[in-house]
Amino acid sequence: MDAKKVKSGGSRDAIINSLPDEVLAKILSFLPTKRAVSTSLISRRWRNLFPLMLQLFASQHHFYLDDSDLDYPEEGKRERKDVEKSYKDFVDKTLSGCNPIKKLVLRCPRSCPHTEIDQWLHHVHERGVVDLDLRFPIGFRGRWQTTCPTFVFTIKTLVKLRIEIERGPERSNTCPNVCLPVLKSLFLHADEATCEILCTKMLPACPILEELSLNYCRSPFEFQRSVFGISHETLKRLTLNYNNTIPFCRIMKFNTPSLVYLDFSGSAPTPISTAKFLDSLVEAKLDVFLDSVFELTKQGVKVRRPDYEAFVNLCIIMDWMRNVKILSLSSASVKDMYSRCVVLPFFSNLVKLHFESNTQQGWEVLPRLLNKSPKLETLVLKGLHCVSDQGVSIDRNEVKVLEIYGFRGSEREVRQVKCFLEEMQFLQVMKVEIDADDDNKKLLLTNHLLALPNPSSKFQILFL
C-alpha cells in the first residue's frame, strides 16, 4: 500500500475496509460490547464481524451487557416490551454463541425472571468465566423474583465475583446454596439485611477467599441486627461501608487472623466488640462516627440516652489499630475523637498517617497522634484551612515527608506550615496540592511557599 496522506473520510473508510476480517474482528474485541455490536449496521460485510470476534477473540473481550436502553430509551424506539425482549434475545444469543468467556458484566432489568438469569449464567459457566459482575433485582415481580438467581452461587470457576442487588417492595428469600471453591474476591452491594445474610451464608463456602467488600444501601424493610460477625481464616482485605444505613452502634466480632487491610465506614463498634487481626493488620482506613447521644421520647422530646457514656466510644476501634503501619482517619472520625476525649493507644509501628479535619477541634487531635507515633515518617494532611488562628503546636518528631492537600493560602494555613517546618527537624520533602481558582493565584501561592525558610539544605518542596 502506498504511503499517501489520507485527505478525506472516504479514503479512511477504504483503508479500514481493506483490512482482513480477522484484523477487524481483533479491533472489535477492544470496543465495549454494545459499540462492537452496533458496527453490524454498517454494511453486509460488517454484519458477520461481531460473530467472528466472538469466535476468535472472546477470551480477550470484556463483555459488558447492560439494560441502559430500557432505562433511557432513545427517541423512536419500539414499545418497552419489544425493547426488553430484544435485549434478552441479544444477551442469550451473545452468551451462547461465544467460547470462552473470561470476564463478564451483566446488568439484568427488573422485568427479568430469575430462571432466565440462571440460564444466562449457565452459559457463562460452561465457557469458563472467572470474573463476573452481576446486577439483578429481587422482589419486583412476585413469584418470579422470590429468591436470588441460584446458579451464580455455584459457578466453580469464579475467582472474582461482584453482586449488586436491587431490592424491590416484595419480601424474598436470599439464602441460596453456595459452592465457590476458587473464589478470591467477593463484592456485595445490597441492603443491609441481604448483605449480612449472604455474607454469613457465603463465607464458609469460599475456602480461599482473600478479599471481601460489603457496600450497604437502604432496605425497604426494617432490619436491626445488634450483633454482626465476620469469620474467615484466609481473608486479607475487608471493606465495610454502611453508607449511613445503620445509625446505631453494634456489637461486632471479627475472626480474621490473616487480615492485612481494613476499610471501615460507619457507626463505631461497641466496647464489647472483638477483633482477631491485631497482629496481622498493616493498613486501615477509618470513617467512624458515633450514633446520636440523644433519643426522642414518645412525646417527641429529645432526651439524653441512658448509660450512653459507658456504652459507646471510639476507644475500642482505635485500640485495634495499635499495630498498623498505615492509618487513614476521616474528618468525622477525628471530630468524635476530640469530642469524646478518646484515649489513644501507642502506635509502635505507624510509619504513614493520613489525617483530615474540617473542624478546628479536629486539628487538636493531630499533636496527640504524633506524640503516640514515634516511627512516623510520612504525614498526609487535608483540610488545613480549618485550623484555628492559634494553630496547633507539635513536638519534635521523625517525619521526613509532609503532604498537604487543598492548600488555599490563608494566613492561618501559612502560619501552620511555618510551624511544621520549624518542628519537623528531619523533614526532607514537602508536597503541596494548591487549591486555587486561576493560574495567577496558584503562581502567587507557589512563590509564597517557596519563600518560606527551609529546615535544611536538602529540603525540597514539590507541587502536586
C-alpha positions in Angstrom: 0.0 0.0 0.0 1.4 3.4 -1.0 2.2 5.7 2.0 -0.1 8.5 0.9 -1.6 11.1 3.2 -5.2 10.4 3.9 -7.2 13.5 3.0 -10.9 12.5 3.3 -13.2 10.4 5.3 -13.9 8.3 2.2 -10.2 7.3 1.9 -10.1 6.4 5.6 -13.1 4.1 5.1 -11.4 2.5 2.1 -8.3 1.8 4.2 -10.4 0.2 7.0 -12.4 -1.9 4.6 -9.2 -3.1 3.0 -8.2 -4.8 6.3 -8.8 -8.6 6.6 -11.8 -9.7 8.6 -9.6 -11.2 11.3 -7.9 -7.8 11.9 -11.3 -6.0 12.1 -12.6 -8.6 14.5 -9.5 -8.1 16.6 -10.2 -4.3 16.7 -13.8 -5.0 17.7 -12.6 -7.0 20.7 -11.2 -3.8 22.2 -14.6 -2.0 22.0 -17.4 -2.0 24.5 -19.8 -4.8 23.7 -22.7 -2.6 22.6 -20.4 -0.5 20.4 -19.0 -3.6 18.8 -22.4 -4.9 18.1 -23.6 -1.6 16.6 -21.0 -1.9 13.8 -23.2 -4.7 12.4 -25.3 -1.9 10.9 -22.5 -0.5 8.7 -22.8 -3.0 5.9 -23.5 -6.6 5.0 -19.8 -7.4 5.5 -19.7 -5.9 9.0 -22.8 -7.9 9.9 -20.6 -11.0 10.3 -17.6 -9.4 12.1 -19.1 -9.4 15.6 -19.8 -13.2 15.5 -16.3 -13.6 14.1 -14.9 -11.7 17.1 -16.8 -13.9 19.4 -15.4 -16.9 17.7 -11.7 -15.8 17.6 -11.2 -13.3 20.5 -14.0 -13.9 23.0 -11.4 -14.7 25.8 -9.8 -11.3 25.3 -13.0 -9.3 25.2 -14.5 -7.7 28.3 -18.2 -8.5 27.8 -20.4 -5.6 29.2 -24.1 -6.3 28.7 -26.4 -3.7 30.3 -30.0 -2.7 30.1 -29.4 1.1 29.8 -31.7 1.2 26.7 -34.5 0.2 28.9 -33.9 2.9 31.5 -33.2 5.6 28.8 -35.0 4.6 25.6 -33.9 6.5 22.6 -36.4 8.6 20.7 -38.3 6.5 18.2 -37.7 3.2 20.0 -40.3 0.4 19.9 -42.6 -0.3 22.8 -40.9 -1.2 26.1 -41.8 -4.8 25.9 -40.3 -5.1 22.5 -37.1 -3.4 23.8 -37.0 -5.8 26.8 -37.4 -8.8 24.5 -34.8 -7.5 22.1 -32.3 -7.1 25.0 -32.9 -10.6 26.4 -32.6 -12.1 22.9 -29.3 -10.2 22.4 -27.9 -11.4 25.8 -29.0 -15.0 25.2 -27.5 -15.1 21.6 -24.2 -13.4 22.7 -23.6 -15.6 25.7 -24.5 -18.9 24.0 -22.6 -18.0 20.8 -19.0 -17.4 22.1 -16.4 -19.5 23.7 -14.7 -18.9 26.1 -15.9 -16.0 28.3 -13.4 -14.9 30.9 -14.8 -11.6 32.1 -18.5 -10.5 32.1 -20.5 -7.5 33.3 -24.3 -8.4 33.2 -27.0 -5.9 34.2 -30.4 -7.5 34.4 -33.7 -5.5 34.1 -36.4 -5.6 36.7 -38.6 -7.5 34.2 -36.2 -10.4 34.0 -37.3 -13.6 35.7 -34.6 -15.3 37.7 -34.9 -18.5 35.7 -33.8 -16.6 32.7 -30.8 -15.1 34.6 -29.9 -18.6 35.7 -29.9 -19.8 32.0 -27.5 -17.0 31.1 -25.2 -17.8 34.0 -25.3 -21.5 32.9 -23.9 -20.4 29.5 -21.0 -18.4 31.1 -20.3 -21.2 33.5 -19.9 -23.6 30.6 -17.5 -21.1 29.0 -15.2 -20.8 32.0 -16.0 -17.4 33.4 -13.5 -16.3 36.1 -14.6 -12.6 36.7 -18.3 -11.9 37.0 -20.0 -8.6 37.8 -23.8 -9.2 38.1 -26.6 -6.9 39.0 -30.1 -8.3 39.4 -33.4 -7.4 41.0 -35.3 -9.1 43.9 -38.9 -8.6 44.8 -40.3 -6.7 41.8 -42.3 -9.5 40.0 -44.0 -11.6 42.7 -43.3 -15.3 42.3 -40.7 -14.8 39.5 -38.4 -13.0 41.9 -39.0 -14.6 45.3 -35.4 -15.9 45.5 -31.9 -14.9 44.3 -30.8 -16.4 41.0 -29.3 -19.6 42.3 -26.7 -20.5 39.7 -24.4 -17.6 40.4 -23.5 -19.1 43.8 -22.3 -22.4 42.3 -20.1 -21.3 39.4 -17.0 -23.2 40.4 -14.6 -21.4 38.0 -15.2 -17.9 39.6 -12.2 -16.1 41.0 -13.8 -12.7 41.3 -17.5 -12.0 41.9 -19.3 -8.8 42.3 -23.1 -8.9 43.1 -25.3 -5.8 43.2 -28.9 -6.5 44.3 -31.7 -4.1 43.6 -34.3 -4.7 46.3 -38.0 -4.3 45.4 -41.0 -3.8 47.6 -41.9 -7.5 48.0 -40.1 -9.8 50.5 -38.0 -12.6 49.2 -35.6 -15.3 50.2 -31.9 -14.7 50.0 -30.4 -17.9 51.3 -29.1 -19.9 48.3 -26.8 -22.9 48.4 -23.2 -21.8 47.9 -20.1 -23.6 46.5 -17.3 -21.3 45.2 -14.1 -23.2 45.8 -11.7 -20.9 44.0 -13.2 -17.5 44.7 -10.7 -15.0 46.0 -12.6 -11.7 45.7 -16.2 -11.1 46.7 -18.0 -7.7 46.5 -21.6 -7.4 47.7 -23.7 -4.3 47.2 -27.2 -4.6 48.6 -29.5 -3.6 51.5 -28.1 -4.3 55.0 -30.2 -7.5 55.6 -29.3 -9.1 52.2 -25.6 -8.2 52.6 -25.3 -9.7 56.0 -27.4 -12.8 55.3 -25.4 -13.5 52.1 -22.1 -12.8 53.9 -23.0 -15.3 56.6 -24.1 -17.9 54.1 -21.3 -17.4 51.6 -18.1 -17.1 53.6 -18.0 -20.8 54.8 -18.3 -21.9 51.1 -15.4 -19.8 49.9 -12.4 -21.6 51.5 -9.6 -19.4 49.9 -11.3 -16.0 49.9 -8.8 -13.2 50.3 -10.9 -10.0 49.7 -14.4 -9.1 50.9 -16.3 -5.8 50.4 -19.8 -5.1 51.8 -21.4 -1.9 50.4 -24.7 -1.3 52.1 -27.8 0.5 50.7 -31.1 1.2 52.5 -33.7 -1.6 52.8 -37.4 -1.2 52.3 -37.9 -3.3 55.4 -36.9 -2.8 59.0 -33.7 -4.6 59.9 -31.9 -4.3 63.2 -29.2 -6.9 63.9 -27.5 -6.0 67.2 -24.6 -8.4 66.6 -22.7 -9.0 63.3 -19.6 -11.1 62.8 -17.2 -12.0 60.0 -15.1 -15.1 60.4 -12.6 -16.4 57.8 -9.1 -17.8 58.1 -7.7 -16.6 54.8 -9.3 -13.2 54.4 -6.7 -10.5 53.8 -8.7 -7.4 52.7 -12.0 -6.2 54.2 -14.1 -3.2 53.3 -17.3 -2.3 55.2 -19.2 0.7 54.0 -22.5 1.2 55.8 -23.5 4.4 53.9 -25.4 5.7 56.9 -27.8 2.8 56.6 -27.2 1.6 60.2 -27.3 4.6 62.5 -26.8 2.7 65.7 -23.6 1.2 67.2 -23.5 -2.6 67.2 -21.5 -5.5 68.7 -19.1 -6.6 66.0 -16.9 -9.8 66.0 -14.0 -10.1 63.6 -12.3 -13.5 63.5 -9.9 -12.8 60.6 -6.4 -13.7 61.7 -4.9 -13.1 58.2 -6.3 -9.6 57.7 -3.8 -7.0 56.4 -6.2 -4.3 55.1 -9.3 -2.8 56.7 -11.6 0.0 55.3 -14.3 0.7 57.8 -17.0 3.3 57.3 -20.0 3.6 59.6 -21.0 3.7 63.3 -18.4 2.6 65.7 -18.4 -0.9 67.2 -19.5 -1.1 70.9 -16.8 -1.6 73.6 -17.6 -5.3 73.9 -16.8 -6.0 70.3 -13.8 -8.2 69.5 -11.2 -8.4 66.7 -8.8 -11.1 65.9 -6.5 -9.3 63.5 -4.4 -7.1 65.8 -1.1 -8.8 64.9 -1.7 -9.1 61.2 -3.3 -5.7 60.2 -1.0 -3.4 58.2 -3.2 -0.7 56.8 -6.5 0.7 57.9 -8.9 3.5 56.7 -11.5 4.7 59.3 -14.5 6.8 58.7 -16.1 6.1 62.0 -18.7 8.1 63.9 -20.9 7.7 67.0 -24.7 7.4 66.8 -26.7 10.2 68.5 -26.3 10.8 72.2 -29.9 11.8 72.3 -33.2 10.0 71.5 -36.8 11.1 71.1 -39.5 10.1 73.6 -43.0 9.1 72.6 -43.9 12.7 73.1 -41.2 13.9 70.7 -39.0 15.3 73.4 -35.2 15.0 72.9 -33.5 13.4 75.9 -30.1 12.1 76.7 -29.8 8.3 76.2 -29.2 6.4 79.5 -25.8 4.9 80.0 -24.6 6.2 76.7 -21.3 7.4 78.1 -20.4 3.9 79.3 -21.8 2.0 76.3 -20.2 3.7 73.2 -17.0 5.3 72.4 -14.2 5.1 69.8 -11.5 3.7 72.1 -12.1 0.1 71.1 -11.7 0.5 67.3 -8.7 2.8 67.8 -7.1 0.2 70.1 -7.5 -2.3 67.2 -5.2 0.0 65.2 -2.3 0.0 67.5 0.0 -2.3 65.3 -0.8 -0.8 61.8 1.8 0.7 59.6 -0.5 2.9 57.6 -3.6 4.7 59.1 -6.2 7.0 57.5 -8.6 9.0 59.6 -11.6 10.9 58.2 -12.8 14.2 59.4 -15.8 12.6 61.1 -13.5 10.2 63.0 -11.2 12.9 64.4 -14.1 15.2 65.3 -15.6 12.4 67.5 -12.2 11.6 68.9 -11.9 15.2 70.1 -15.4 15.5 71.4 -15.2 12.1 73.2 -11.7 12.6 74.5 -10.6 9.3 73.1 -7.6 7.7 74.8 -5.2 6.8 72.0 -3.1 3.7 72.0 0.7 3.7 71.4 1.2 3.2 67.6 4.5 1.5 67.7 4.7 0.5 64.0 2.9 3.5 62.4 5.0 5.0 59.5 2.3 6.8 57.5 -0.7 8.8 58.7 -3.5 10.3 56.6 -5.3 12.9 58.6 -8.3 15.0 57.6 -10.3 17.5 59.6 -12.9 20.1 58.6 -13.2 21.5 62.1 -10.9 23.4 64.4 -11.5 21.0 67.2 -10.4 18.1 65.0 -7.0 19.6 64.4 -6.4 19.4 68.2 -6.2 15.6 67.8 -3.1 15.8 65.5 -0.5 16.6 68.2 -1.8 13.7 70.3 -1.5 11.3 67.4 2.1 12.5 66.6 3.1 12.0 70.2 1.9 8.4 70.1 3.7 7.6 66.8 7.5 7.5 67.3 8.3 5.9 64.0 6.1 8.1 61.8 7.8 9.1 58.6 5.1 10.3 56.2 2.3 12.7 57.3 -0.6 13.4 54.8 -2.9 16.3 55.7 -6.2 17.6 54.3 -8.4 20.5 55.5 -5.6 22.7 56.8 -7.7 25.8 56.1 -9.9 24.8 59.1 -7.1 25.1 61.6 -7.7 27.7 64.3 -5.9 31.1 64.3 -3.7 29.8 67.1 -2.9 26.7 65.1 -1.7 23.5 66.6 1.7 23.1 68.4 3.5 19.8 67.8 6.6 18.3 69.4 9.7 17.4 67.6 9.2 14.2 65.6 10.7 11.8 62.9 8.5 12.9 60.0 10.5 13.0 56.7 7.7 13.6 54.2 4.8 16.0 54.6 2.0 16.1 52.1 -0.7 18.9 52.2 -3.8 18.7 50.0 -6.2 21.5 49.3 -3.9 24.3 50.4 -5.7 27.7 50.0 -3.1 30.1 51.2 -4.9 31.7 54.1 -2.8 33.3 56.9 -3.6 30.6 59.4 -2.5 27.9 56.9 0.8 29.7 56.2 1.5 30.1 59.9 0.8 26.4 60.5 3.1 25.4 57.6 5.8 27.5 59.2 5.3 25.7 62.5 5.6 22.4 60.8 8.9 23.4 59.1 10.3 24.5 62.4 9.3 21.5 64.4 9.9 18.7 61.8 13.7 18.7 62.1 14.1 15.6 59.9 11.8 16.8 57.1 13.2 16.2 53.6 10.2 16.7 51.3 7.0 18.7 51.5 4.4 18.0 48.7 1.6 20.6 48.3 -1.6 20.5 46.2 -2.8 24.1 45.8 -6.5 24.8 45.7 -6.8 27.9 43.5 -9.3 29.1 41.0 -6.9 30.5 38.5 -3.3 30.2 37.4 -2.2 33.6 38.7 -3.4 32.8 42.3 -1.7 29.4 42.0 1.6 31.0 41.0 1.3 33.5 43.8 0.8 30.8 46.4 3.6 28.7 44.9 6.0 31.6 45.3 4.8 32.3 48.8 5.6 28.7 49.8 9.0 28.7 48.1 9.9 31.8 50.1 9.4 30.1 53.5 12.6 29.2 55.5 13.9 25.8 54.7 14.6 23.5 57.6 17.8 22.1 55.9 19.9 22.4 52.7 18.5 19.1 51.5 14.9 20.1 51.9 12.7 20.4 48.8 9.1 21.5 48.0 7.2 19.6 45.3 3.8 20.8 43.9 1.2 18.2 43.0 
